[in-house]
């Protein structure tokens, strides 16, 4: 980097490769980009286990006749199985701008607007138990019957029946035992002897949570079974939003295992507390599948159990400025604790209780959400259509996603706030998707702090074609592998073919767990692929030689050792230390450390003391790298010989780092000298 281009304050690290050969070579570990069963769209999300991955991004895509898994599933499973700690997932979809979250509106007992509700007599000809039709006898009967609001759990209601001297009902009162936030189209269903109602009737409905009994708009006479009336609705206590986006998150339309619903329990208007339970969309009240629970929530923003604090209110929004790369902007005040939901539009009850524990404002009691189950609606974004999977993916259909859909994700991941050391997009290959992968490769060169793992061809790619594709790339921040691999999908249990980039991040994770980033992620000790069953093509020694000469790292089977990565070249064309993955990852690791430390020096006085303080941290670190077999030798110069008065006057502080990276023993040469009997062995 030329110092003449420096304009804004910051850290500028130059890399000068002086290792060319003459004619003869934290935060998260990995990032994955691609289709998933569900999840936030184009919002990079960190997961720390495979179970968290499936919770946030799902596992299976159900077509109705079969279930399929995604390359990212196998990649995440391999990564965590091999000891990876954290993974950054970016979901891509077709027409991302059409996607949004689903919402559940949680209501309370406070009076809001009005809505039309239908009351339906379920058994129009059924006699009520104990109802009398004796002439001249007046009865006042009370019995408990079961009613329910359509789409919601059953509620208990009390019905009072008063008859005249002919045995016909004159007053019919229904009182619900619990509150409910009514919505347009709800039906309260109950059982009455409607054919006993006649004449002028006084039909009264008393519903908990409703200020006054509404007047029916249709009188119940003879066989009439339906009463429509207007009832006051509850206000919104708060809204629950899904992180996952798409119309398949609308559990109000179709409840599935890939969407959710939310239940409010233990609502207490005296204490202002309630429980929020996240349930799987397809469960039932008898067989609940609880995904998360948050206890003792409240609406008091000054309390530690404020629902916004307990669950979280933050969510990512993709911003696409004209003429600039898209980026993700974070909205909301409180970090997320839930893997499934975030909260918005909270109807607060500040300082709910006074010093004596009493409700400070009577209106607050009605703001507490009512108990009940609410489904989600309003999610938009069509699910996958005619998706192709495994080796059957096509040039334009990668598990239901088009190649162009990846580009914005690659651009978003250029943002330095996302830190990762490798990035893969299983499904894209350079032969068919060179334009899209160039965006990834350019990003790797620009950031200089991660290695792009790219595939050169599809399942049937030949060795010659694979090498020809690699020859068009010159990038030490990228690496390619061959061939495709067969592995058991964690969700379906089926053996499915996947590109090698699916599994290489797991190899890197294992290498770093048992060794160091600057060790070669290859060979029998650190290059094994334990989850892989077979390779798409068996490689001979000659095949491996040809691939390695062409900058492609072969993956092959060794008897007794399984499937192994047996190469560690980058896609740099010219032979130097940087044409090896271990050296590139060494430099990435050192530069990340120096970048962090140098950040403490920016805007400090450009003096000898500042330089010495910086060297006091850097030199011991490089010594530790040397002791851990990362460097043969190093030297750091940051004195007045390079920080001259003219340099200082330009507000620059310059350091020269000389590194001799450790090389790996890739070619073991064993010479056997056959000697005649009686010959002397050399000393």
URGI-V154834 format. One record per backbone hydrogen bond with DSSP energy under -0.5 kcal/mol. CO is the residue of the C=O (numbers start at 1). NH is the residue of the N-H. E is the energy in kcal/mol with one decimal. If there is no record, write none. Layout:
BEGIN
co=CO nh=NH e=E
co=CO nh=NH e=E
END
This chain:
BEGIN
co=2 nh=5 e=-1.6
co=3 nh=6 e=-1.3
co=11 nh=13 e=-0.6
co=12 nh=14 e=-0.6
co=14 nh=16 e=-0.5
co=15 nh=17 e=-0.6
co=16 nh=18 e=-0.8
co=21 nh=23 e=-0.9
co=25 nh=576 e=-0.6
co=26 nh=28 e=-0.8
co=29 nh=421 e=-1.7
co=29 nh=422 e=-0.8
co=30 nh=88 e=-2.4
co=31 nh=424 e=-2.3
co=32 nh=90 e=-2.3
co=34 nh=92 e=-1.6
co=39 nh=245 e=-1.7
co=40 nh=42 e=-0.5
co=40 nh=91 e=-0.6
co=42 nh=44 e=-0.5
co=45 nh=89 e=-2.9
co=47 nh=87 e=-2.7
co=49 nh=53 e=-2.0
co=50 nh=54 e=-2.5
co=51 nh=55 e=-1.9
co=52 nh=56 e=-2.2
co=53 nh=57 e=-3.3
co=54 nh=58 e=-1.7
co=57 nh=37 e=-0.9
co=57 nh=38 e=-1.7
co=60 nh=62 e=-0.6
co=61 nh=63 e=-0.5
co=61 nh=68 e=-2.2
co=66 nh=63 e=-2.8
co=66 nh=64 e=-0.6
co=68 nh=61 e=-3.1
co=70 nh=73 e=-0.6
co=70 nh=74 e=-1.5
co=71 nh=75 e=-2.5
co=72 nh=76 e=-2.8
co=73 nh=77 e=-2.6
co=74 nh=78 e=-2.6
co=75 nh=79 e=-2.5
co=76 nh=80 e=-2.5
co=77 nh=81 e=-2.3
co=78 nh=82 e=-1.7
co=79 nh=84 e=-2.4
co=80 nh=83 e=-1.4
co=86 nh=29 e=-1.5
co=86 nh=30 e=-0.9
co=87 nh=47 e=-2.6
co=87 nh=89 e=-0.6
co=88 nh=32 e=-2.9
co=89 nh=45 e=-2.4
co=90 nh=34 e=-2.0
co=91 nh=42 e=-2.4
co=95 nh=98 e=-2.0
co=96 nh=99 e=-1.8
co=100 nh=246 e=-2.2
co=100 nh=380 e=-0.8
co=102 nh=242 e=-2.2
co=103 nh=377 e=-2.1
co=104 nh=106 e=-0.7
co=104 nh=240 e=-2.8
co=105 nh=107 e=-0.6
co=106 nh=237 e=-3.5
co=106 nh=238 e=-1.4
co=107 nh=370 e=-2.0
co=110 nh=235 e=-1.3
co=113 nh=112 e=-0.5
co=113 nh=233 e=-3.2
co=115 nh=231 e=-2.4
co=116 nh=185 e=-1.5
co=117 nh=229 e=-2.4
co=118 nh=120 e=-0.5
co=118 nh=188 e=-1.7
co=119 nh=227 e=-3.3
co=120 nh=122 e=-0.8
co=120 nh=190 e=-1.7
co=122 nh=124 e=-0.5
co=123 nh=126 e=-1.1
co=124 nh=195 e=-0.9
co=128 nh=131 e=-2.0
co=134 nh=137 e=-1.9
co=136 nh=138 e=-0.5
co=137 nh=139 e=-0.5
co=139 nh=163 e=-1.9
co=141 nh=161 e=-3.2
co=143 nh=145 e=-0.5
co=143 nh=159 e=-2.5
co=145 nh=147 e=-0.6
co=145 nh=157 e=-2.0
co=147 nh=155 e=-2.4
co=148 nh=150 e=-0.5
co=148 nh=189 e=-2.0
co=149 nh=152 e=-2.4
co=153 nh=149 e=-0.7
co=155 nh=147 e=-1.8
co=156 nh=177 e=-2.3
co=157 nh=145 e=-2.0
co=158 nh=175 e=-2.5
co=159 nh=143 e=-2.1
co=160 nh=173 e=-2.2
co=161 nh=141 e=-2.5
co=162 nh=170 e=-3.8
co=162 nh=171 e=-1.7
co=164 nh=167 e=-1.9
co=165 nh=136 e=-5.0
co=165 nh=137 e=-0.5
co=168 nh=164 e=-2.9
co=169 nh=198 e=-0.7
co=170 nh=202 e=-3.4
co=171 nh=162 e=-2.2
co=172 nh=204 e=-2.2
co=173 nh=160 e=-2.5
co=174 nh=206 e=-3.2
co=175 nh=158 e=-2.7
co=180 nh=182 e=-1.0
co=183 nh=186 e=-2.0
co=186 nh=118 e=-2.3
co=187 nh=150 e=-1.7
co=187 nh=189 e=-0.7
co=188 nh=120 e=-1.4
co=189 nh=148 e=-0.8
co=190 nh=122 e=-3.0
co=190 nh=123 e=-0.5
co=190 nh=192 e=-0.5
co=192 nh=126 e=-0.5
co=192 nh=194 e=-1.2
co=193 nh=196 e=-2.0
co=194 nh=197 e=-1.6
co=196 nh=169 e=-1.1
co=197 nh=222 e=-1.3
co=199 nh=201 e=-0.8
co=201 nh=203 e=-0.8
co=202 nh=172 e=-1.5
co=202 nh=204 e=-0.6
co=204 nh=174 e=-1.4
co=204 nh=206 e=-0.5
co=205 nh=207 e=-0.6
co=206 nh=176 e=-1.3
co=207 nh=210 e=-1.8
co=208 nh=180 e=-0.7
co=214 nh=205 e=-0.5
co=219 nh=221 e=-0.8
co=221 nh=224 e=-2.8
co=225 nh=121 e=-3.4
co=227 nh=119 e=-4.4
co=228 nh=217 e=-2.4
co=229 nh=117 e=-2.8
co=231 nh=115 e=-1.9
co=233 nh=112 e=-2.8
co=235 nh=108 e=-2.0
co=235 nh=237 e=-0.5
co=237 nh=347 e=-3.2
co=238 nh=106 e=-2.4
co=239 nh=344 e=-2.3
co=240 nh=104 e=-2.7
co=241 nh=342 e=-1.9
co=244 nh=102 e=-0.7
co=246 nh=249 e=-1.8
co=247 nh=250 e=-1.6
co=249 nh=251 e=-1.6
co=250 nh=253 e=-1.4
co=250 nh=254 e=-2.0
co=254 nh=256 e=-0.6
co=256 nh=259 e=-1.3
co=259 nh=281 e=-3.2
co=260 nh=376 e=-0.6
co=261 nh=279 e=-3.0
co=262 nh=374 e=-3.1
co=263 nh=265 e=-0.5
co=263 nh=277 e=-2.8
co=264 nh=372 e=-2.0
co=265 nh=275 e=-3.1
co=268 nh=272 e=-2.4
co=268 nh=273 e=-0.8
co=273 nh=268 e=-2.6
co=274 nh=297 e=-2.6
co=275 nh=265 e=-2.3
co=275 nh=277 e=-0.6
co=276 nh=278 e=-0.5
co=276 nh=294 e=-2.4
co=277 nh=263 e=-2.8
co=277 nh=279 e=-0.6
co=278 nh=291 e=-3.1
co=278 nh=292 e=-1.4
co=279 nh=261 e=-2.2
co=280 nh=283 e=-1.7
co=287 nh=284 e=-1.4
co=288 nh=290 e=-0.5
co=289 nh=280 e=-2.4
co=289 nh=291 e=-0.5
co=292 nh=278 e=-2.7
co=294 nh=276 e=-2.4
co=297 nh=274 e=-1.5
co=298 nh=307 e=-2.7
co=299 nh=301 e=-0.8
co=299 nh=349 e=-2.7
co=300 nh=303 e=-2.2
co=303 nh=306 e=-1.5
co=305 nh=298 e=-1.6
co=306 nh=309 e=-0.9
co=306 nh=310 e=-2.5
co=307 nh=311 e=-2.3
co=307 nh=312 e=-0.8
co=308 nh=312 e=-1.1
co=311 nh=337 e=-2.7
co=311 nh=338 e=-1.7
co=312 nh=343 e=-2.4
co=315 nh=331 e=-2.9
co=317 nh=329 e=-3.4
co=319 nh=327 e=-2.4
co=321 nh=324 e=-1.8
co=327 nh=319 e=-3.6
co=327 nh=329 e=-0.5
co=329 nh=317 e=-2.6
co=329 nh=331 e=-0.5
co=331 nh=315 e=-2.0
co=334 nh=313 e=-2.0
co=334 nh=314 e=-1.3
co=340 nh=243 e=-2.4
co=342 nh=241 e=-2.9
co=344 nh=239 e=-2.8
co=346 nh=348 e=-1.3
co=349 nh=352 e=-0.6
co=352 nh=360 e=-3.3
co=352 nh=361 e=-0.5
co=354 nh=357 e=-2.0
co=358 nh=354 e=-2.9
co=361 nh=364 e=-2.1
co=361 nh=365 e=-0.5
co=362 nh=365 e=-0.9
co=362 nh=366 e=-0.6
co=363 nh=367 e=-0.5
co=364 nh=367 e=-1.1
co=364 nh=368 e=-0.6
co=365 nh=368 e=-0.8
co=366 nh=109 e=-0.9
co=366 nh=110 e=-1.6
co=368 nh=109 e=-0.7
co=372 nh=264 e=-2.9
co=374 nh=262 e=-2.5
co=376 nh=252 e=-2.4
co=377 nh=103 e=-3.3
co=380 nh=100 e=-1.9
co=381 nh=247 e=-2.4
co=388 nh=399 e=-1.0
co=389 nh=392 e=-1.7
co=390 nh=393 e=-1.4
co=397 nh=394 e=-2.0
co=397 nh=399 e=-0.8
co=398 nh=401 e=-0.9
co=401 nh=398 e=-3.2
co=402 nh=405 e=-1.6
co=403 nh=406 e=-1.9
co=404 nh=407 e=-1.1
co=406 nh=410 e=-2.0
co=407 nh=411 e=-2.1
co=408 nh=412 e=-2.8
co=409 nh=413 e=-2.0
co=411 nh=414 e=-1.3
co=412 nh=415 e=-1.7
co=415 nh=418 e=-2.0
co=417 nh=419 e=-0.7
co=418 nh=420 e=-0.5
co=419 nh=28 e=-1.5
co=421 nh=451 e=-2.1
co=422 nh=31 e=-1.9
co=423 nh=453 e=-2.9
co=424 nh=33 e=-1.9
co=425 nh=428 e=-1.9
co=428 nh=427 e=-0.5
co=428 nh=455 e=-0.5
co=429 nh=432 e=-0.6
co=429 nh=433 e=-3.0
co=430 nh=434 e=-0.5
co=433 nh=437 e=-2.4
co=434 nh=438 e=-2.0
co=435 nh=439 e=-0.9
co=436 nh=439 e=-0.6
co=436 nh=440 e=-1.1
co=437 nh=441 e=-2.9
co=438 nh=442 e=-2.9
co=439 nh=443 e=-1.7
co=440 nh=444 e=-2.0
co=441 nh=445 e=-2.0
co=442 nh=446 e=-2.3
co=443 nh=447 e=-2.7
co=444 nh=448 e=-2.5
co=450 nh=452 e=-0.5
co=451 nh=423 e=-2.0
co=452 nh=454 e=-0.7
co=452 nh=479 e=-2.3
co=453 nh=425 e=-0.6
co=454 nh=481 e=-0.6
co=455 nh=430 e=-2.6
co=456 nh=431 e=-1.6
co=458 nh=461 e=-1.6
co=462 nh=466 e=-2.3
co=463 nh=467 e=-2.4
co=464 nh=468 e=-2.1
co=465 nh=469 e=-2.0
co=466 nh=470 e=-2.0
co=467 nh=471 e=-1.9
co=468 nh=472 e=-0.5
co=469 nh=472 e=-1.3
co=470 nh=473 e=-1.7
co=475 nh=478 e=-1.0
co=475 nh=571 e=-1.1
co=477 nh=452 e=-3.2
co=478 nh=571 e=-2.2
co=479 nh=454 e=-2.3
co=480 nh=553 e=-2.5
co=482 nh=555 e=-2.1
co=484 nh=536 e=-2.6
co=485 nh=498 e=-2.8
co=486 nh=533 e=-3.9
co=486 nh=534 e=-1.3
co=487 nh=496 e=-2.9
co=489 nh=493 e=-1.8
co=494 nh=489 e=-3.1
co=494 nh=496 e=-0.6
co=496 nh=487 e=-2.1
co=498 nh=485 e=-3.1
co=499 nh=502 e=-1.9
co=500 nh=503 e=-1.6
co=500 nh=504 e=-1.6
co=501 nh=505 e=-0.6
co=503 nh=506 e=-0.7
co=503 nh=507 e=-1.2
co=504 nh=508 e=-2.3
co=505 nh=509 e=-2.1
co=506 nh=510 e=-2.2
co=507 nh=511 e=-2.6
co=508 nh=512 e=-2.3
co=509 nh=513 e=-1.6
co=510 nh=514 e=-2.4
co=511 nh=515 e=-1.9
co=516 nh=519 e=-2.2
co=520 nh=522 e=-2.2
co=522 nh=526 e=-0.6
co=523 nh=527 e=-2.5
co=527 nh=565 e=-2.8
co=529 nh=532 e=-1.6
co=531 nh=488 e=-0.8
co=534 nh=486 e=-2.9
co=540 nh=544 e=-2.4
co=541 nh=545 e=-2.3
co=542 nh=546 e=-2.4
co=543 nh=547 e=-2.6
co=544 nh=548 e=-2.7
co=545 nh=549 e=-2.5
co=546 nh=550 e=-1.2
co=547 nh=552 e=-2.8
co=548 nh=551 e=-1.6
co=551 nh=480 e=-0.5
co=552 nh=554 e=-0.7
co=553 nh=482 e=-1.7
co=554 nh=566 e=-3.1
co=556 nh=564 e=-3.2
co=558 nh=561 e=-2.5
co=558 nh=562 e=-1.6
co=562 nh=558 e=-2.5
co=563 nh=529 e=-2.4
co=564 nh=556 e=-2.4
co=564 nh=566 e=-0.5
co=565 nh=523 e=-3.1
co=568 nh=581 e=-3.1
co=571 nh=475 e=-1.3
co=575 nh=21 e=-1.8
co=576 nh=579 e=-1.8
co=577 nh=580 e=-1.1
co=579 nh=570 e=-1.7
co=580 nh=584 e=-2.2
co=581 nh=585 e=-2.9
co=582 nh=586 e=-1.6
co=583 nh=587 e=-2.5
co=584 nh=588 e=-2.2
co=585 nh=589 e=-2.2
co=586 nh=590 e=-2.5
co=587 nh=591 e=-2.7
co=588 nh=592 e=-2.0
co=589 nh=593 e=-1.8
co=590 nh=594 e=-2.7
co=591 nh=595 e=-2.6
co=592 nh=596 e=-1.9
co=593 nh=597 e=-2.3
co=594 nh=598 e=-3.1
co=595 nh=599 e=-1.2
co=597 nh=600 e=-1.4
co=598 nh=601 e=-1.8
co=598 nh=602 e=-1.2
co=601 nh=604 e=-2.6
co=605 nh=607 e=-1.9
co=607 nh=611 e=-2.1
co=608 nh=612 e=-2.7
co=609 nh=613 e=-2.3
co=610 nh=614 e=-2.0
co=611 nh=615 e=-2.4
co=612 nh=616 e=-2.0
co=613 nh=617 e=-0.6
co=614 nh=617 e=-1.1
co=614 nh=618 e=-2.3
co=615 nh=619 e=-2.3
co=617 nh=621 e=-1.3
co=618 nh=622 e=-2.5
co=619 nh=623 e=-2.3
co=620 nh=624 e=-2.0
co=621 nh=625 e=-2.0
co=622 nh=626 e=-2.3
co=623 nh=627 e=-2.5
co=624 nh=628 e=-1.5
co=625 nh=630 e=-2.8
co=625 nh=631 e=-0.5
co=626 nh=629 e=-1.5
co=630 nh=662 e=-2.0
co=633 nh=660 e=-2.4
co=635 nh=658 e=-3.2
co=637 nh=656 e=-3.1
co=639 nh=642 e=-1.3
co=639 nh=643 e=-2.1
co=642 nh=644 e=-0.9
co=644 nh=648 e=-2.6
co=645 nh=649 e=-2.4
co=646 nh=650 e=-0.7
co=647 nh=650 e=-0.8
co=647 nh=652 e=-1.7
co=648 nh=651 e=-2.0
co=655 nh=657 e=-0.5
co=656 nh=637 e=-2.8
co=656 nh=658 e=-0.5
co=657 nh=659 e=-0.6
co=658 nh=635 e=-2.0
co=659 nh=661 e=-0.6
co=660 nh=632 e=-3.5
co=660 nh=633 e=-0.8
co=664 nh=666 e=-1.4
co=666 nh=668 e=-0.6
co=667 nh=669 e=-0.7
co=668 nh=670 e=-0.6
co=669 nh=671 e=-0.6
co=670 nh=672 e=-0.5
co=671 nh=673 e=-0.6
co=672 nh=674 e=-0.7
co=673 nh=675 e=-0.6
co=676 nh=679 e=-2.0
END
